[in-house]
Amino acid sequence: MPCRGGREIPGCNGRRQPLGKANLYAANFALSTRSFALHFSAMKNVNWDSYQIFLIVARQGGLTGAAQATGLSPATVGRRILQLEETVGRSLFNRRQTGYTLTLDGQVLFDELREMEAAVRRVENWREESAGLVTVRIAVGTWLGWLLMENFRALCTDHDPFRIEFSVGERRAQLAHREHDIGIRAFQPEEPNLAARYMGEVAYAAYQLKNGANFERWIAVGEVDAISSYLRWPHQHHAGEIIATVDRPRSLLDLARAGAGITVLPCFIGDLDPMLERAGGEIAELRHKHWLVTHSDDRSRREIRTISDRMFKLLKSHADVLAGKRPSRMG
C-alpha cells in the first residue's frame, strides 16, 4: 500500500514511492546510524595513543617539544603524525621551519579531542574522589615551576587528600577545556569561563658569572624553541654574539653559572643566585604582569581552591623579588 504525502525515495521494487512521516523518520535514522557506524569504524582504526601524540604536537608547536614531552624521538613522532594523517585522510598540520601549525581540519580534530579529554578528566576526577585521592593539574612556566617546587611543602602537606601533577614549559596554560586545573599566565585571560587573580609583575635582566670575564658572549634558547619574549630578546638584540643555544630555558642557568656567557633570566632567578650578577640594568620592555587562573566552574572544588589559595599566598610573598626589587640574596 503506497504511503501518502511526503518526499519520494527508491522503493524495494526499484520504483520511487512517496515517503510518509514514519518512513521519513526511519530513513533519516538509518542514514544517521550508517554515518555513525562509518565514523566509528574509522575511529577504531586509530590507536588513542596516536591522538594523544597529535594533541602534544599541536600544543608544543612542533616535533622537538613533542619528543621531549613523550620521550620519543622527533623522527618517531613525525612518523606517527604522518600515519594518523593517512588514516583519517586529512592534512592536519602546516609544516614550517618555525614549527607546526594546525590546518583547518587539524583544528577541527584538535577541538573534538579536547572535548573528549575534558570528558575523560571529569570521569577520572569522579573515580579518584571515590577512591579518596584527587589529582590537581598545574601548568606553569619554567622558572615559576622551579619556585613552586622549591616550596612544595607550602603547596601540599602529608595530610592533603590530593596529589599534584605539574606541567612545566613555556606554552600557555590550557584551562578552557580543563587540560589543566590551575595555571599562571602572563596576560589576563580572555576566555569567559576562566577566573583570574592578579599576582603582580615579573622583571627580567641579563646575567653573567660573578667576577667572570667581561666580554659580550651570549647564550640563548634556539629560535624555534624561543616562545616567550625573554627567550626571543637575545635573538632580537644580540644575534651576532650568540655562541651557544639550548632547547630548554633551564639550561641557560647552567651555562651562565659555568661562565659560558650572558643570558636573560627572570630577576627572581638571577638575583637570588649567589654565583651570578646582573650584566646591566633591568630590561624594562620584558616586564609583565601575571595572573593565577582557574576554570570558573572548578574554582570552588575544595582541592583546587586549597592549592590555588596556597599558590597565590606563596607567590604574593615573593612579589618583591619577582618584580626585581631585591638586588641580591644579601641585599
N, C-alpha and C positions, 0 to 999 in steps of 0.2 A: 504494500500500500504506500503510495508516494506521500512524502511529507509535504505539509502545506507551508508556504511562505519561506522567507529566508534566502541565503545565498545558495549557489549550486556548487557541488563538488562531484568528481567522478564517482559513480556508484559501483556496486560489486559486479554489475553486468557490463561495465565499461561505458554506460550512458551517464550523462550528467543528471543528477537528481537534486531537487530543491532541498536545502538544509534548514530544518527547523531548529528551534532554540535548544532542545535537548541534544540533538545531534551536533549542533554547533559547539556546545559546551564539551561534548565528548571528543570532538575533533581537536579543539584547542588544547584540551587536557592531554590528548595523545601526542600532539606536536610538542608541548612543553616537556612531557615526560621523555620523549625521544631526544630532545635537545639536552635535557639534564643528563640523560644516560650517556650521550656522546661526550659531553663536557667531563663527566665523572670518569669515563673511560680514559680520556686524555690525561686527567689528573693522576690516575692510578699509574700511568707510565712514568711519572716524575717522582723521584725519591724526595721526601721532605727535606733531606739534607741539601739538595740542590737549591731549593727555595731559600733555605737559610743562608747559603753562600751568596745567592743573588742579593738578599737583603743586606748582607755585610758589605758586599762590593758597592752597592748603592749608597750605603751610609758612609763608607770610608772614602768613596770617590775614586777608587782605583784598585789595582791588584796588589800593590805593595802594602797598603794599610790592611786590606782584607787578608793577606798572607800572614801578617803579624797577628791579626785577631784570631785566625783559625789554626795557625800552626802549620798550614800547608805551604808549599812553595808557590810563588806567583804563577809559574807555568801551570801547575795543577789547578789553581783557582781559575785561570784563563780557560783551560780545557773544560772545566765543569760549566762555566758560563756558556761556552760555545755549544756544549751538549744540550744544555737547557734551551737555548735558542733554537736548535734544530728540532727538539722535541715539541715545543709549543708552536713552531713555525713562525716566529716573530723575532725581529731585531729588537733587543732590549736596551742596548747601550750605544751611545755615541763614543767612539774611541778616539781620544786625542792625546797629544804628548803631555798635556797638563793633567790628564786623568780621564775617568769615565763619568759621563753624564747620562741620565735616563732619556730614552726616546719616549714618544707619546705612549706606545704600547708598554714600554718598561714602567712608566709612571702609573699606568692603569694596574699592572700587576703588583707594583710596589704598594699602592693604596689598598688593594684587596688583601694582600698578605699581611699588612699592618693590622687590618681588622681581624684577621684570623689570629695573629699574635695576641692582640688585646683580649680576644675571647679565651684563648688558652691560658693567659695570665690570670684572668678572673677565676677560671676553674682551678688553677694551681693555688691561688690565694685562698679560695674556699676550702680546698683539700688541706692546705697547710694549717689553716685556722682550726680545723677539726683535729689535726694532729698536735696542735699546740705550739707550732713553730712557723712563723711567717717570715718571708724574705722581703726586705726593703731594698729596692734597686736605686743606687745613687749614681748619677752621671756628673762628672766633674773634670775640669781641666788638669793638665799635668801637675802644675805647681800647687794649686789648691788641694788637689788629691794628696800630694805629699804632706801638706799641713794637716789635713784631716787624719791621715794615717799616723802621723807623729802624735796626734792627740786622740787616738782611737778610744781610749778608756773614757774620754769625755762624751763619746757618742753611744757606746754600747757597754753595759755592765754585765756582770756574771748572772744577774737575776732577770735580765730582759728576755721576754718571750719572743724574740725575733732575731734574725741574723741579717747581716748587711752584705750586699753584692755591689762592689764598686765597678763602674765602667769609666776608665781613665783615658782621656785623649783630648784632642783639640777640636773635635767635632761638636756641633751644637747638641745640647741635651734634647732628646725627643720625648716629650711628655704628653702630647695631644692624644696619641693613641696608646698611652701607657707603656711605651717601650721602657721608660724609667718612671720611678715614683717621685724622686726628688732630683732637681738639677740646679746648677748655678750657671747663669747666663750673663754675658757682658752687655746685654741690652734688655730693655723691658719687653716681655713677650707680647705679641700682638694677638695670639690665639685667644678667642673669647672664653675657652673652657680652662684657662690656666690662671692660677693665682700667684702673685709675686710679692716678695718683701724686699725692700731696698736695703742693701747692706753697707753702702759706702763706695769708695773709689779704690782703684788699684793703679799704682805707679810703676814705671819701668825706667831702667838706666842701663848704661853699658858697664861691664865689669871685667876686671883682669886680675891676674895673680898679684897679691900684695907684694910690693917691692920687687916685682919682676921686671923683665926688660921692657923698656918704654918705646915700643915701635908698633906701627899700625899693621897688625895682622889680625884678621877677623875669622871667627868660626861661626857657622850658621847651619840651620836645618836646610836641606836641599829644597830647591824651588818648588818641586812637585808636592812636597810634604809641608811647605810653609803656608799653612792655612790661616793662622792668626796674624794680626797686624804686627805684633812684635817680632814674629818669625820672618815676616817679609821685609822688615825695616833694613837689615844689613844688605839685602839684595838691592834695595832701592837707593841706598846711600853709600855703600862700600863694596859694590860688586867686584871691582877690580882688586880688592885687597883681601878677599876671602881665600884662605889657604886650606881649609878643611870643611867638609859638610857631613852631616849625620842625618839619619832618618827619624830620630826621636829627640824631642826637646830635652829630655832628661840627660842625654849625653853631652849637651852643651856645658852643663855644670862640671862634669868630669873633666872635659878638655880645658876649661878655664882654670880649674884647680891644678891641672898639670902644666900650666903656663903656655898652652898652645896658642893663645891669642885672646882677643877681646870678643865678648858676646853680649847680647841683650838678654837681661833677666828681669823678672819682677823684683821690685826693691825688697820685698819681704824675704826673698831668697838670697839675693846678693848681699844686702846689708847685714844679715844675720850670720853670714858665713865668715868665720874668722880668717879664712885663707884669701878672701877676695877684697878688693877695693873698687870704688867707682872710678871709671875712666871718663870723667866729665860729670856734668850735672844730670838731673832728671830729663828724660826725653818726653817733653810735655805733650807732644802730639799723640803719644801712645796711652796716656792716662784715660781710663774709662770707669764707668760705674758698673756695679754688678748687683744681681738680684738672686735671691733664693726662690726657686719656682717649684710649685706642686700642681697636680691636677685638682681643679676646683671640687670635683666630686669625691676626691680621696683625702683631702687635707684633714678631714675630721676623723679619719681612721686612726685609732689610738697609736699604732706603731709608727705611722707616717707623721702624725702630729708630734709624737715624742722625739723622733730623730730630727725632724726639721727644726723644732724648737732648740734642741741641743746644738745643731749646726749653726743656727742663727746666733746663739749666745756665744759660741766659740769664735766665730768669725768676727763678730762685733767686738769681742775682747782684743782682737788683733787689728782693729781698724786703723790705728796709728801707723803700724809697721806696713800694713797693706797699702796705705796711702803714701808711703815713703817718708814719713815724718821722723823716723829714728835713723840717724846716720850710721850707727853701728850697734853691735850687741852690747858694747860697754857704754854707748852714748845715752 
